[in-house]
Amino acid sequence: MLTPKKLALAHTLGPVVVDIAGTVLTEHEIRRLEHPMTGAVILFTRNFTSAEMLRALCGAIHAVRPGILITVDHEGGRVQRFREGFTEVPSMAACRAAGDQAQARLAAAGYVLASELRAAGVDMTFAPVLDIDYGRSAVIGNRSLGSERHEVERNARALMSGLRLAGMANCGKHFPGHGWGSTAFRGPGGAGPPSHVACPTDNRSAAQIRRDLSIYRGLALELESIMTAHVAYQCFDGEVATYSPRLLKTILREELGFSGLIFSDDLSMKGACGDEPPLVRAQKALAAGCDMVLHCNHPEEADEMLAGLEWSRTPAFDERLARLLPDEAESVLSMEALRAEPRWQRAEELLADIEGFRAA
């Protein structure tokens, strides 16, 4: 829910998403969090030893920068940054294979993921994955919610309903679709590196890619944010989506009617880099239509980006970011209290017989 307090907090935050090295903040990291261009933090497994430690870290981050958005990639399956003391949620492919129980189990997965993260102090996970599983991309694979667009859209709605029950916003990724363009294949057609180490290319026709885009059209009113794909789409302008005004402004904003916040994927990934310095990458992404830019694992480059970035705040930015901020932390249950809740217990029951599930 958008409130005056959330808008006021968003008005103090900038467009850069940074990371931290360990489980406690260093003096330099505190200064980086205080920088006016910083607006969010992304956490990784290296920032975690226990749920109690994670809650203390998130509390320290919010004490330094009230309202800053604390994020993570925590989808279930193989992309789940925190495990000890957390439910190990099955992959989305395993959840959607549950027949007539698929929708209920996906909603349960979303609720368990989000409620446990909120209990540990994390504000948001970058989910759902909206990439169609074409049987080509090892990067996406069983993270996908379906092998055709209607299935992905239907299953995403179920997962997002669970996130929403826990008071967490959503982030659809990777726009306009990463299910085909990764060059790491599981099926016929060759092999090569994913976007973490090279720039994949999607050579399909515009009509074919618009099947992927239609997912975002169908969910445009329900998605609160999206994350771009570090994939080049030859039928549009040949540019990586993160840097493409045609994809982000003309198609996503104007044609599909998306009004939420646009995150870039990590600009330190080789699929986004080329030979340009990090500050140039960030300026290109913002100019193309991204609202916030991620830069991970290279703190000196993040500092360069923060120091030199040219950016002007708009009311639209404040509103988009404010819609991602969670409700008051005082309303969030502790992990112990959460596990005594009937809703959480029922969600665990729905997931318990799916391959990959492990109770906390």
C-alpha positions in Angstrom: 0.0 0.0 0.0 1.3 3.4 -0.9 1.5 5.7 2.1 2.8 9.3 2.7 5.5 7.8 5.0 6.7 5.4 2.2 6.8 8.3 -0.3 8.8 10.4 2.1 11.3 7.5 2.6 11.5 6.9 -1.1 12.3 10.6 -1.6 15.5 10.1 0.4 16.8 7.2 -1.7 18.8 7.0 -4.9 18.9 4.8 -8.0 21.9 2.5 -7.2 21.7 -1.0 -5.6 24.9 -2.0 -3.8 26.1 -5.0 -2.0 28.2 -5.7 1.1 31.1 -8.1 1.6 30.3 -10.0 4.8 28.1 -10.4 7.8 28.8 -7.1 9.5 29.1 -3.6 8.0 32.5 -2.0 7.6 33.1 1.7 8.0 33.5 2.1 4.2 30.2 0.2 3.6 28.4 2.4 6.0 29.6 5.5 4.1 28.5 3.7 0.8 25.0 3.1 2.3 24.8 6.8 3.4 25.6 8.0 -0.1 22.6 9.9 -1.5 22.8 7.9 -4.8 22.3 4.6 -2.9 18.8 3.3 -2.7 18.9 -0.4 -2.1 21.1 -3.3 -1.0 21.3 -6.8 -2.4 22.4 -9.6 -0.1 24.1 -12.9 -1.0 24.9 -16.2 0.7 28.2 -14.7 1.9 26.1 -12.3 4.0 24.4 -15.1 5.9 25.2 -17.6 8.7 21.9 -17.8 10.5 18.5 -16.2 10.6 19.4 -14.3 13.8 22.6 -13.0 12.3 20.7 -11.9 9.1 18.1 -10.0 11.2 20.9 -8.2 13.0 22.6 -7.3 9.8 19.3 -6.0 8.2 18.7 -4.0 11.4 22.1 -2.4 11.2 21.6 -1.5 7.5 18.2 0.1 8.3 19.8 2.0 11.2 22.4 3.5 8.9 19.8 4.3 6.1 16.2 4.2 7.2 13.9 3.0 4.5 16.6 1.6 2.2 15.3 -1.4 0.3 17.0 -4.7 1.3 16.7 -7.3 -1.5 17.9 -10.8 -2.4 17.6 -13.4 -5.1 15.7 -16.0 -3.1 13.4 -18.0 -5.4 13.4 -21.5 -4.0 15.2 -24.4 -5.7 18.8 -23.8 -6.6 18.5 -20.0 -6.3 17.9 -19.7 -2.5 20.6 -17.6 -0.8 19.7 -18.5 2.8 19.2 -22.1 3.9 20.1 -22.9 7.5 17.1 -22.0 9.6 15.0 -21.4 6.5 12.6 -23.7 4.7 14.2 -25.0 1.6 11.5 -24.3 -0.9 11.3 -26.6 -4.0 12.1 -25.2 -7.5 9.2 -23.6 -9.4 9.3 -26.4 -11.9 8.7 -28.9 -9.0 5.9 -26.8 -7.6 4.1 -26.4 -10.9 4.3 -30.1 -11.5 1.8 -30.7 -8.7 -1.3 -31.1 -11.0 -4.5 -29.6 -9.8 -2.7 -28.6 -6.6 -0.1 -26.5 -8.5 -1.7 -23.1 -7.9 -2.2 -23.7 -4.2 1.4 -24.9 -3.9 2.9 -22.0 -5.8 1.0 -19.6 -3.5 2.3 -21.5 -0.5 5.8 -21.3 -1.9 5.5 -17.5 -2.3 4.1 -17.1 1.2 6.8 -19.2 2.8 9.7 -17.5 0.9 8.4 -14.0 1.6 7.2 -14.5 5.2 10.5 -16.0 6.3 12.5 -13.3 4.6 10.4 -10.6 6.2 10.9 -12.3 9.6 14.7 -12.1 9.1 14.5 -8.4 8.1 14.7 -8.7 4.3 12.3 -6.5 2.4 12.0 -8.1 -1.1 13.1 -11.0 -3.2 13.6 -10.7 -7.0 10.7 -13.0 -8.0 8.9 -14.3 -10.0 11.0 -15.6 -12.9 8.8 -15.0 -16.0 11.1 -16.6 -18.5 9.5 -19.3 -20.6 11.3 -22.7 -20.3 12.1 -23.5 -23.9 14.4 -26.3 -22.9 17.5 -24.3 -24.0 18.7 -22.2 -21.1 20.5 -23.9 -18.2 20.5 -20.5 -16.5 16.7 -20.5 -16.3 15.7 -24.2 -16.5 13.7 -25.3 -13.5 13.5 -21.7 -12.2 10.8 -21.2 -14.8 7.1 -21.1 -14.1 6.1 -22.8 -17.3 6.9 -23.9 -20.9 4.3 -21.7 -22.5 3.2 -18.1 -21.9 -0.3 -18.8 -20.4 1.2 -21.3 -18.0 3.8 -18.8 -16.9 1.3 -16.0 -16.4 -1.1 -18.3 -14.4 1.6 -19.7 -12.2 3.1 -16.2 -11.6 -0.2 -14.9 -10.3 -0.3 -17.8 -7.8 3.2 -17.2 -6.6 2.7 -13.4 -6.4 -0.4 -14.0 -4.3 1.7 -15.7 -1.7 4.3 -13.0 -1.7 1.5 -10.5 -1.2 0.0 -12.4 1.7 3.4 -11.9 3.5 3.4 -8.2 2.7 6.1 -8.4 0.0 6.3 -6.7 -3.4 7.2 -8.6 -6.5 9.7 -8.3 -9.3 9.2 -10.1 -12.7 12.3 -11.1 -14.5 14.1 -11.1 -16.9 12.4 -8.7 -19.4 11.6 -9.3 -22.2 12.6 -13.0 -21.8 15.7 -15.0 -21.0 14.4 -18.5 -21.7 15.7 -18.6 -25.3 18.6 -16.1 -25.4 21.0 -17.8 -23.0 23.8 -19.6 -24.8 24.0 -22.3 -22.2 21.9 -25.1 -23.7 20.2 -28.2 -22.4 18.7 -29.1 -25.7 19.8 -29.1 -29.4 21.5 -26.1 -30.8 25.0 -25.9 -29.3 26.5 -24.6 -26.1 28.2 -21.5 -24.8 28.5 -19.3 -21.8 25.6 -17.6 -19.9 25.1 -13.9 -19.4 27.3 -14.0 -16.3 30.4 -14.5 -18.5 29.3 -13.4 -22.0 26.4 -11.6 -23.8 23.8 -14.0 -25.1 21.9 -13.1 -28.3 18.3 -13.9 -29.1 17.9 -14.2 -32.9 14.2 -15.0 -33.0 11.8 -12.9 -35.0 9.8 -10.0 -33.4 6.6 -12.1 -33.6 8.3 -15.0 -31.7 9.7 -12.7 -29.0 6.4 -11.0 -28.5 5.1 -14.3 -27.1 7.4 -13.7 -24.2 6.4 -10.1 -24.1 2.8 -11.0 -23.8 3.4 -12.3 -20.3 4.3 -8.7 -19.2 1.3 -7.3 -21.0 -1.0 -9.8 -19.1 0.6 -9.0 -15.7 1.3 -5.3 -16.3 -1.2 -4.1 -13.6 0.0 -6.7 -11.0 3.8 -6.4 -11.4 5.3 -3.8 -9.1 8.8 -4.0 -10.6 10.7 -5.9 -13.3 14.3 -6.7 -13.9 15.9 -6.5 -17.3 17.7 -9.3 -19.2 21.3 -9.0 -20.3 20.4 -10.4 -23.7 20.7 -8.7 -27.1 17.5 -9.0 -29.2 18.5 -8.7 -32.9 15.0 -8.1 -34.2 14.6 -4.9 -32.2 17.8 -2.8 -32.0 20.4 -5.5 -31.3 21.2 -3.8 -28.0 21.2 -5.6 -24.6 17.7 -5.1 -23.1 19.2 -3.2 -20.2 20.4 -0.5 -22.5 17.5 -0.5 -25.0 15.2 2.5 -25.0 13.0 0.8 -27.6 12.4 -2.2 -25.3 12.1 -0.3 -22.0 10.4 2.9 -23.0 8.6 2.2 -26.2 7.5 -1.4 -25.7 7.5 -1.9 -21.9 6.2 1.5 -20.8 4.1 2.6 -23.8 2.9 -0.5 -25.5 2.5 -2.9 -22.5 1.4 -0.2 -20.1 3.9 -1.1 -17.3 4.1 1.6 -14.6 6.2 -0.1 -11.9 9.9 0.2 -11.2 12.6 -1.1 -13.6 15.7 -2.7 -12.2 18.7 -3.5 -14.3 20.3 -6.8 -13.8 23.8 -6.7 -12.3 25.9 -4.4 -14.4 29.1 -6.2 -13.4 28.0 -9.3 -15.3 29.9 -9.8 -18.5 26.7 -9.8 -20.5 26.3 -6.2 -19.6 29.9 -5.0 -19.6 31.5 -4.8 -23.0 34.5 -2.5 -22.7 32.8 0.3 -21.0 33.6 1.5 -17.5 30.9 1.0 -14.8 29.8 4.6 -14.7 29.1 4.6 -18.4 27.1 1.4 -18.1 25.0 2.9 -15.3 24.3 6.1 -17.2 23.3 4.1 -20.3 20.9 1.9 -18.3 19.3 4.9 -16.7 19.0 6.7 -20.0 17.4 3.7 -21.6 14.7 3.6 -19.0 16.0 1.7 -16.0 15.0 3.3 -12.6 17.6 1.5 -10.5 20.9 -0.1 -11.4 22.6 -3.0 -9.6 26.3 -3.3 -9.4 27.7 -6.2 -7.4 31.0 -7.8 -6.3 33.2 -4.9 -7.2 33.0 -2.3 -4.5 35.6 0.0 -6.0 33.5 0.2 -9.2 30.4 0.8 -7.1 32.1 3.7 -5.4 33.1 5.2 -8.8 29.5 4.9 -10.0 28.1 6.6 -6.9 30.7 9.4 -7.1 30.1 10.3 -10.8 26.5 9.3 -11.6 24.3 12.1 -13.0 20.7 11.5 -12.1 17.6 13.7 -11.5 14.8 12.5 -9.2 11.3 12.5 -10.5 7.9 12.0 -8.7 7.4 8.8 -10.7 10.7 7.4 -9.3 9.6 8.1 -5.8 6.2 6.5 -6.3 7.6 3.4 -8.0 10.1 2.8 -5.3 7.7 3.6 -2.5 5.4 0.8 -3.7 8.2 -1.7 -3.1 8.8 -0.6 0.5 7.3 -3.0 3.1 4.9 -2.0 5.9 6.2 -1.1 9.3 8.7 -3.6 10.6 6.9 -3.7 14.0 4.0 -5.6 12.2 6.4 -8.4 11.1 6.4 -11.6 13.1 9.6 -13.1 14.5 10.6 -16.4 12.9 9.5 -18.2 16.0 6.1 -16.5 16.0 5.7 -17.1 12.3 6.1 -20.8 12.7 3.3 -20.9 15.2 0.9 -19.3 12.7 -1.7 -21.7 11.1 -1.2 -20.1 7.7 2.5 -20.8 7.7 1.9 -24.3 8.9 -0.6 -25.0 6.2 1.7 -23.6 3.6 4.5 -25.9 4.8 2.0 -28.9 4.6 1.3 -28.0 0.9 5.0 -28.1 0.1 6.1 -31.0 2.2 5.8 -33.8 -0.4 7.4 -31.9 -3.3 10.9 -33.0 -4.3 13.4 -30.5 -2.9 11.5 -29.5 0.2 13.3 -29.4 3.5 11.7 -28.0 6.7 13.7 -25.4 8.6 
